[in-house]
């Protein structure tokens, strides 16, 4: 089918001075706002730690053992001399990030929240203490406490955006049985409270789900045998087994989930390696999706 090109509107100079733009100008991979969900241990933090120029705010204390990490990690509640108050530590980090970002002096381009579950727990606990209730859910009526917490989380994310950062929020997901029509299905749902996840998702450019496929194989070792006077090396079973892991990022909708992605054509699945997943896999995948749109619709390539 022949594509008819629609010419962009002429940009009025007065509005250009206010920041108006026209034409195809998707964000670069580095500037994309991303939410990544997966069950615990299925590769969220490993993927986030592969991103250069990122700082990972580790609320779960789970990034210490990730090999060949390229991001900087900041474990919330751990200062240079030991444990510190987590909320105060988080506030000081956010203040420094925003001040440096607003001055154009930040060494980081992206801030990662790892994970939203523990992040909202920390902010919720502080709000509960502030409102003098046992838990944030007990404040007010008709979910007023959860609304207050959601807006606090939104304020922090928008503060990072205003300071010039892109962001990534990592979320745990768990299995839940739901009935659709007369059939029951097992689906994955975020662990963080629904309205907060929806808020994060709405602010994001891309929503991705990572799953880990595991399979058990028999271990082998190489042994050399003398066969007919010649040395022959063969793989021989050791009698032991090992589990192999393959991490798959899903960007496509399915029957039970509507994926969020602002870039048309950014869909499907990709295998993400445990090492250097951002630069070797995700970034080229995103760049190709943009390139395909440029070719299909005759757009000008973005100037990243």
ABEGO torsion letter per residue (X at the ends): XBBBBBBBBBBBAAAAAAGBBBEBBBBBAAABBBBBBBBBGAGAAAAAAABBGBBBBBAAGAAAABBGBABBBBBBGBBAAEBBBAAAAAAAAAAAAAAAAAAGABABABBBBOBAAAAAAAAAAAAAAAAGBABAAABEBGGAAAAAAAAAAAAAAAAAAAAGBBBBBBBBBBBBBBBBEABBBBBBBBABBAAAAAAAAAABABBBBBBBBBBBBBBBBBBBBBBGGBBBBBBBBAGBBBBBBBBBBBABBBAABBBBBABBGBBEBBBBBABGAAAAAAAAAAAAAAAAAAAAAGBBBBBX
